[in-house]
């Protein structure tokens, strides 16, 4: 059995959805579970709609635009104007406009976020499943929220693996006997029957969860790139594709900010020795990159991570940074679910580089300002060179202000600001 995951770019138009069907027909040889993200930039649009609703602005034009985009795709896919997908589309947008958004509270915004943003995956999978069934591909639509169970840590929910595996094992096996099973990425459910999400770009993780719980032979993530590259080819002209990567190398690349694979995806697959393919939906017959239990000499890779904030903590009485200070900082970081992308300490300060989430960064500062003097810079770039060579490192700081630098045996990291933007 195989798991295919299709991201937003691979289904952003009727042409791309038709291409998905061709891939399934050409590439699949046995039982298949398909995990699908929201169409194109739908998640971003839903985030904007929620933000405008919370600010008591007129969000209805944005809902209408989103409806029109989905309706247009349906018109191009379904020749019968009376196909049930059009009524389904109406029903779900009615629920979005007249139920959830009209009853928006001013508190519990993370919970509300999950209930609303999840509409993207529901809509996309309804459309794709309906179209597959018109193309002589028997397809069973499954609500991931009934199978992938999590805690109630909205926006970044943690999977209850025991409950999830128990729900998936028997039911999915039965459904696969009837044809392709299609479900949503990114979304899950808690014990209260509410929608939760697995973190931004979490559809890859959804595919890994299903693979582990069904003992799949492999997972394939279909992207708009030929595979995993040694660097962003838009930035580094001589970037090349990895044909093979070890689980460890791929996990480190995702941790440092490589955008091809969601950071949580690798671990469950590595534990079960399930290979992960990254392939191009534009050129599906090309090999792509295979991530598996692979022993190879370490290759250099370059990872750029944008929208970073550098925060430095100094003890107010000018004493040294000690273990108790670090313990306090790490405790608050854990409370706020803030991931450190780079850290460095000296005798009198401790610095961290984190994603530029303004809400979380402000809370962090508020909770620690009594104990520390806090300095910060935002809109920065984190550059990581794995398995670096000394020659050429100066190229990464050209035209930039160097704020933090760190070298280990294998990795070179810098936090920089672009002087051209100052």
Buried (B, 14 or more C-beta within 10 A) or exposed (E): BBBBBBBBBBBBBBEBBBBBBEBBEEBBEEBBBBBBBBBBBBBEBBBBBBBBBBEEEEBEEBBEEBBEBBBEBBEEBBEEEEBEBBEBBEEBBEEBBEEBBEEBEEEEBBBBBBBBBBBBBBBBBBBBBBBBBBEEBEBBBBBBBBBBBBBBBBBBBBBBBEBBBBBBEEBBEEBBEEBBBBBBBBBBBBEEEBBBBBBBBBBBBBBBBBBBBBEBBBBBBBBEBBBBBBBBBEEBEEBEBBEBBBBBBBBBBBBBBBBBBBBBBBBBBBEEEBBBBBBBBBEBEEBBBBBBEBEEEEEEBBBBBEEBBBBBBBBEEEEEBEEEBBEBBBEBBEEBEBEEBBBBBEEEBBBBBBBBBEEBBEBBBEBBEEBBEBEBBBEBBBBBBBBBEEEEBEEBEEEBEEBBBBEEEEBBBBBBBEEEEE
